[in-house]
Amino acid sequence: MTTIIVPFVNAKLGGSHFSSLNLCAELSKSDEFNPIVLCPPNTPLADEVASRGLKHEPLHVAPRTDSTWASSLVGWPARARRLRQTAAPKGAVVYCQSPAALTYWGLAARAGGYGLVYHHRSFLKMKWRNRMLMRLPHAFLAVSNACVDNMKALGVAEAYWLRNPFIIDDTPGLIAQQRQEARDELGIDAGTPVVGFVANLMQRKRPKFFVDMAAELTKTRPDVIFAIFGSEWDTSGEELLARAKEKGVADKVRYAGFVSPAQKAMACLDVLAIPALREPYGRTVVEAAMMGMPMVVSESGGNTEAYKDVGGDLLAPENATPAEFAALVAQLLDGRLGPAPDSANAQRVRGNYAPENQARAMGPIFEAVAQRKPIPAPY
């Protein structure tokens, strides 16, 4: 049996967390793998892990949002000992799913004699320390071809793209129920058109651009309500509501915070706006497609790649103004609205991104790294 240690360095929930936990849940069904999650206790992440019934152990360290090169060098012996408390290095692999996790745990894993698999889902700058970081893993995976290119620019000889695992609960009637519940919580009538933003509140995801777009669209569609879902990162909900007030659309914009699962947030929408730039991978694009949700997507980074893979509705030029983006959203508002999970395309996307497919692709990679054998291509 191959033990897979999945250490996290922060406690906020994001796409990498959900994807990794989906993979762990699928691998747990097999007698060949033993995934164990390490995470800070008494955090949203720990609660999510426990709710899924996954094996996990507490990390009694302060949750981190980032890890510096210096923090990796200072304290790696203690982290190596922590890994040994979880599992002996023979037949064990440490799976890092972010640059921060690799920086914090990579040196400890290698020094401790563990196999190390890194799943790249960001765009790293061409700095010497990032090039050094890319020397640590035994195997390199990426969530998009754009991320593969980024790793190769950093000196990685071989990296493999594979789809992230996603789960949408398509139980008959559930999405309709979630749609009603979410609208009730936001005080939105069933017949009111809703345009939404579903993402962590980061500058590169452009939640402020969404508010500006809302102000432009309101000029021609005063009947539309705009709902924002997501955890606060470098932008706060208060900032967005203040911007809405400044733009004269305070009565049109709702901030609902973080909602899990994401499908509940998406279910209440009629059109999804995804204005993010330089996304390593378009997770929200895929989730929307799995639900059959009409969407407008910025033509940038991994969003474009995901859009082409899942068959989106409209692409907005990367340099589109709020008014131009609003015009595209208005086009969709004149057509079919809301989720259509039973559509042929939604069913196709759910099949392509099912967790069992990624587990089937990654299982042999984990085994090869644990046994220090050549890495097989996932597809």
VEXKEZA-747759 format. One record per residue (C-alpha): residue in three letters; x, y, z. Coordinates in steps of 0.02 Angstrom, whole numbers, padded with zeros to 5 digits, always signed. Layout:
# VEXKEZA-747759
ALAXYZ...
# end
This chain:
# VEXKEZA-747759
MET+00000+00000+00000THR+00061+00174-00044THR+00037+00307+00090ILE+00005+00482+00020ILE+00034+00624+00142VAL-00057+00783+00091PRO+00006+00930+00196PHE-00075+01102+00189VAL-00001+01267+00246ASN-00157+01373+00261ALA-00333+01352+00323LYS-00436+01449+00197LEU-00531+01343+00073GLY-00493+01364-00111GLY-00492+01266-00272SER-00331+01172-00233HIS-00403+01112-00068PHE-00565+01046-00143SER-00474+00962-00287SER-00350+00878-00171LEU-00486+00819-00052ASN-00588+00751-00197LEU-00436+00652-00251CYS-00404+00589-00074ALA-00584+00533-00057GLU-00573+00434-00219LEU-00404+00356-00177SER-00472+00306-00005LYS-00591+00187-00092SER-00444+00082-00150ASP-00345-00044-00047GLU-00188+00014-00137PHE-00181+00191-00066ASN-00186+00269+00106PRO-00206+00459+00093ILE-00180+00560+00253VAL-00214+00747+00261LEU-00112+00860+00376CYS-00196+01025+00417PRO-00214+01154+00557PRO-00352+01102+00679ASN-00509+01202+00716THR-00511+01284+00545PRO-00633+01281+00398LEU-00512+01165+00308ALA-00507+01043+00455ASP-00697+01046+00463GLU-00709+01008+00277VAL-00586+00863+00292ALA-00681+00790+00441SER-00849+00808+00354ARG-00784+00698+00213GLY-00727+00563+00333LEU-00546+00572+00271LYS-00398+00517+00373HIS-00316+00672+00444GLU-00195+00729+00576PRO-00176+00901+00657LEU-00035+01020+00619HIS-00008+01126+00774VAL+00062+01275+00682ALA-00017+01442+00642PRO-00109+01436+00474ARG-00006+01518+00338THR-00058+01608+00180ASP+00115+01596+00104SER+00286+01520+00139THR+00450+01602+00103TRP+00610+01519+00045ALA+00688+01562+00213SER+00546+01478+00309SER+00577+01320+00211LEU+00761+01316+00257VAL+00732+01361+00438GLY+00636+01224+00525TRP+00640+01086+00394PRO+00710+00958+00518ALA+00557+00981+00629ARG+00442+00960+00480ALA+00538+00804+00426ARG+00508+00732+00600ARG+00323+00778+00585LEU+00312+00678+00423ARG+00391+00528+00509GLN+00257+00538+00644THR+00129+00511+00507ALA+00214+00375+00406ALA+00386+00299+00377PRO+00467+00359+00215LYS+00474+00188+00133GLY+00325+00171+00017ALA+00263+00346+00060VAL+00239+00500-00049VAL+00214+00682+00000TYR+00091+00768-00118CYS+00105+00958-00126GLN-00029+01054-00219SER+00033+01233-00212PRO+00199+01328-00219ALA+00176+01374-00035ALA+00155+01192+00015LEU+00305+01140-00090THR+00412+01279-00016TYR+00362+01234+00162TRP+00365+01043+00148GLY+00472+01002-00004LEU+00644+01007+00076ALA+00580+00913+00229ALA+00507+00777+00118ARG+00665+00753+00015ALA+00781+00759+00165GLY+00669+00635+00255GLY+00680+00511+00111TYR+00501+00529+00048GLY+00442+00529-00130LEU+00381+00701-00181VAL+00244+00741-00307TYR+00205+00921-00349HIS+00042+00977-00431HIS+00069+01149-00508ARG-00077+01269-00514SER+00000+01443-00524PHE+00114+01553-00628LEU+00283+01571-00544LYS+00406+01708-00589MET+00574+01665-00667LYS+00672+01687-00505TRP+00819+01581-00450ARG+00730+01521-00293ASN+00584+01458-00397ARG+00705+01366-00511MET+00785+01289-00357LEU+00613+01241-00291MET+00578+01147-00452ARG+00728+01035-00419LEU+00645+00954-00269PRO+00498+00849-00336HIS+00515+00676-00413ALA+00360+00705-00522PHE+00276+00860-00591LEU+00091+00876-00631ALA-00005+01030-00688VAL-00187+01084-00695SER-00167+01163-00867ASN-00051+01168-01016ALA-00015+01348-00970CYS+00052+01287-00803VAL+00154+01152-00892ASP+00236+01289-00996ASN+00272+01389-00839MET+00361+01241-00758LYS+00462+01204-00914ALA+00518+01386-00918LEU+00580+01357-00740GLY+00687+01211-00798VAL+00571+01061-00773ALA+00609+00932-00906GLU+00446+00833-00899ALA+00278+00887-00831TYR+00106+00813-00862TRP-00061+00899-00879LEU-00214+00814-00810ARG-00389+00871-00768ASN-00433+00921-00591PRO-00566+00816-00504PHE-00734+00903-00482ILE-00895+00848-00402ILE-01069+00916-00436ASP-01214+00833-00348ASP-01338+00804-00488THR-01470+00720-00381PRO-01636+00755-00469GLY-01717+00912-00401LEU-01569+00962-00289ILE-01505+01108-00393ALA-01681+01178-00408GLN-01697+01166-00219GLN-01528+01249-00192ARG-01579+01386-00313GLN-01734+01426-00212GLU-01642+01418-00044ALA-01502+01533-00102ARG-01624+01660-00174ASP-01726+01657-00014GLU-01569+01690+00089LEU-01525+01838-00022GLY-01703+01904-00029ILE-01717+01884-00218ASP-01881+01840-00302ALA-01889+01685-00411GLY-01922+01788-00569THR-01782+01915-00545PRO-01632+01891-00660VAL-01469+01869-00563VAL-01292+01889-00629GLY-01159+01818-00515PHE-00975+01816-00468VAL-00914+01657-00382ALA-00730+01661-00331ASN-00615+01709-00188LEU-00601+01898-00176MET-00428+01918-00252GLN-00372+02062-00362ARG-00329+01947-00509LYS-00505+01878-00505ARG-00567+02058-00523PRO-00717+02072-00406LYS-00707+02263-00421PHE-00718+02247-00610PHE-00876+02144-00581VAL-00953+02287-00482ASP-00905+02410-00618MET-00983+02294-00747ALA-01141+02285-00640ALA-01153+02475-00645GLU-01140+02473-00835LEU-01267+02334-00858THR-01391+02419-00742LYS-01404+02562-00865THR-01495+02449-00989ARG-01557+02311-00873PRO-01615+02392-00710ASP-01709+02232-00667VAL-01549+02131-00638ILE-01477+02090-00465PHE-01291+02053-00444ALA-01233+01923-00317ILE-01053+01903-00258PHE-00996+01742-00174GLY-00821+01712-00107SER-00701+01721+00039GLU-00610+01883+00075TRP-00426+01881+00027ASP-00343+02042-00030THR-00514+02122-00061SER-00655+02134+00066GLY-00842+02124+00046GLU-00856+02296+00125GLU-00744+02368-00011LEU-00855+02296-00146LEU-01015+02360-00065ALA-00935+02531-00045ARG-00887+02529-00229ALA-01065+02481-00275LYS-01128+02630-00175GLU-01003+02743-00262LYS-01064+02680-00431GLY-01246+02705-00385VAL-01293+02520-00380ALA-01292+02485-00193ASP-01470+02421-00203LYS-01422+02300-00342VAL-01268+02214-00269ARG-01271+02077-00137TYR-01117+02005-00051ALA-01152+01831+00018GLY-00978+01780+00076PHE-00910+01604+00057VAL-01039+01470+00015SER-01003+01284+00008PRO-01033+01190-00099ALA-01003+01313-00240GLN-01147+01236-00337LYS-01269+01313-00212ALA-01201+01485-00253MET-01207+01453-00440ALA-01380+01376-00431CYS-01463+01542-00388LEU-01388+01630-00539ASP-01451+01655-00715VAL-01284+01706-00790LEU-01110+01687-00718ALA-00977+01820-00751ILE-00795+01763-00741PRO-00684+01916-00770ALA-00525+01844-00692LEU-00358+01872-00779ARG-00206+01757-00783GLU-00293+01614-00696PRO-00180+01461-00693TYR-00335+01357-00721GLY-00519+01397-00745ARG-00597+01297-00604THR-00752+01406-00598VAL-00773+01386-00786VAL-00776+01197-00767GLU-00896+01198-00619ALA-01014+01312-00714ALA-01009+01198-00866MET-01045+01047-00757MET-01206+01134-00705GLY-01249+01195-00879MET-01235+01375-00822PRO-01230+01517-00952MET-01067+01613-00929VAL-00957+01751-00996VAL-00771+01717-00974SER-00619+01831-00993GLU-00503+01766-01128SER-00350+01750-01019GLY-00235+01614-00950GLY-00310+01449-00895ASN-00487+01515-00910THR-00472+01512-01099GLU-00403+01335-01096ALA-00543+01274-00982TYR-00673+01365-01086LYS-00617+01275-01244ASP-00616+01108-01154VAL-00791+01121-01082GLY-00881+01224-01215GLY-00925+01393-01138ASP-01046+01524-01202LEU-00954+01688-01233LEU-00773+01743-01219ALA-00736+01924-01174PRO-00573+01998-01240GLU-00441+02010-01104ASN-00442+02200-01120ALA-00632+02217-01124THR-00700+02367-01029PRO-00837+02345-00899ALA-00961+02411-01027GLU-00903+02286-01159PHE-00911+02143-01036ALA-01085+02199-00983ALA-01143+02196-01164LEU-01095+02012-01177VAL-01185+01971-01015ALA-01338+02061-01084GLN-01335+01945-01236LEU-01349+01793-01124LEU-01486+01873-01020ASP-01592+01876-01178GLY-01575+01687-01197ARG-01588+01532-01088LEU-01563+01573-00905GLY-01504+01475-00754PRO-01426+01303-00734ALA-01464+01157-00851PRO-01378+01008-00769ASP-01469+00883-00879SER-01401+00956-01041ALA-01291+00841-01146ASN-01140+00953-01127ALA-01156+00966-00937GLN-01163+00777-00924ARG-01011+00760-01039VAL-00908+00882-00934ARG-00956+00795-00771GLY-00896+00632-00844ASN-00731+00704-00903TYR-00693+00783-00735ALA-00753+00643-00621PRO-00632+00609-00475GLU-00615+00426-00522ASN-00535+00477-00686GLN-00399+00578-00599ALA-00372+00442-00469ARG-00350+00317-00610ALA-00221+00431-00693MET-00127+00480-00536GLY-00124+00314-00444PRO+00017+00240-00553ILE+00116+00403-00533PHE+00109+00393-00343GLU+00161+00210-00349ALA+00305+00247-00468VAL+00370+00388-00358ALA+00356+00283-00201GLN+00458+00146-00284ARG+00575+00269-00374LYS+00526+00200-00544PRO+00504+00297-00708ILE+00351+00409-00706PRO+00212+00349-00822ALA+00114+00476-00926PRO-00061+00497-00851TYR-00152+00488-01018
# end
